Amino acid sequence: VGMKHVDVIKNFKHDYHDPKYGEGWIQDVQARREIREQVDLQEILDEELEELQRLKKVLCEEVFTDGDDGQHIPLNVDRIIEVAKAMYKNDWDQGAYSPVTIAEEVNKLLKKLQVVVGVTEDDALGKSAQENATIILRAHLRTALAS
């Protein structure tokens, strides 16, 4: 929430038009080339950025309307990621994953995210509670897990 719009773009936009895009952090040369050349893959990464921007807007305009972004969720995502890396240290190679794969997997994860259990399809109030309960968590996770 405290991040300026220009900083969101600076930190999360993929510059796949740069001939050196991905060098040093995407190990798979083929994946780098495909992202630079294939519009459908670029669209996935652009959609990820758009979703981050949308979540920032929702948080600023609907959740933290008073401008107070000092509220925290009782969850340390960075710590969870570090524990997962330690648990799967032999399988963990960050550069081996394409940013497109990361974006798609994060999308799948966040679609399954349930904070309010027992909400049925016809429960409008429950659906609203689910959305309200997860908006901050989704924004936090999407930021931490962005490609």
N, C-alpha and C positions, 0 to 999 in steps of 0.2 A: 504494500500500500504506500509506503514511504518512498518507493522508487519512482523517479520522474519518468514520464512517458518516453522521453528520448533515451533514458538509461535502459528501459525495458527493451527497446529496439536494439540498442548497442550490445546488450548482454545476450539476447536470445535470437536475433535475426541471423539466419544462415546466408552468408554472402557467396552463394554457389556460382556466381558469375566470375569470381576471382579465380584465375588459373591455378592458384596455390591453395584453393579451398580444401580444407581437411588435412593438409599436410601437418604431421606432428600429432594428430589426435584421431584420425581415421586411418587405421593400418591397411585396410583393404583398398588397394589402388582401384580395383574394379568398382567398388561401391562409390568411391569419390567421383570417378568418371561418370557413373550412371546418374548420380545426383546432379552433377553439372550439366548433363545432357538431357535428362528426362523430365519433362514438365510435370508429369503426374507425381513424381517423387518430390519435386520442388513444391507442389501444391500441398502435400502432406506436411511439409515443414512450415510452409506459410500459414496453414491452418492452425498449427501448434502455436505460432506467434500470435495469431488473431485471437485464439482462445485465452492466451495469457493476458492480452490486452483487454479482452472482454471481462475476464475475472477481476482484473485490476479496477476496471470501471465500476463493476457491480459492488466490489468491496468499498470503493470510495463513495459511491452515490447511494447505495442501499443499505450496506452493513454498518460502516463507520461514517455515518452522515455528519457527525460532529467533528470529523477530521482527526479523531483520536485513533491512531493506528497502533497504540501501545498495548492493545489487548493481545494476549497470546493463547494459543491452544496448548493444552498440557501434553504435548507430544514433541519429542525431539527427533525430527525426521533425519537430520544429519547423523545422529547417534544410531538410529535404526539402520541406516545405510552402512555405516561403519561396521556394525555387528554382522550384518548380512555378508559384507565383504570378508570379514574374518571367518565366518562360518563356511563360506564357499571359496576360500582363498585359492584353491587349486583350479577352480572353474572361472575365476574372475579375471577378465582381461577387457577393461573398458574400451580400448581402441578397437577391439574385435567386432563391436556392434555398430551397425550403421545407424546414423541419426534417424533415419526413416523407421527402422525397426524399433528403436527406442520410443519414438513418438507414437507408433501404433500400439506398442505394448502398454505404454502409460495410458493411452485412451481406453484400452480394454480394462485395465485395472480400475480406472476411475469410474467406468460405467458400472462395474460390479460393486463398487463401494456402497456399503449399507451402514449407516450410523443408527438409524431408527429401525429396529426390527419389527416384523409383524405388520408392515404396511401392505394393504391389499390394493389391487388395481382400481377398485371403485372408491377408495378412501381418499377423497380430495384433501381433507385436513391432514391426514397422515403423510400424503405425498408432499404437501407444503412443509410440514415439519422436517421431513427427510431432506428436502432441498435446503432449507434454512440451516439445518444442522451440519450439512456437508460442504457448503459453499466455501467456508474458510479453510477447511481441511483440504478440499480439492485444489484450491489456489496454492496452498502451501506445498502440497505434494507435487503439483504440476511444475511449480517453480524449482523445487529441489530435484526433480527427476527429468527436467527438460533435456531434450537432445542437445 
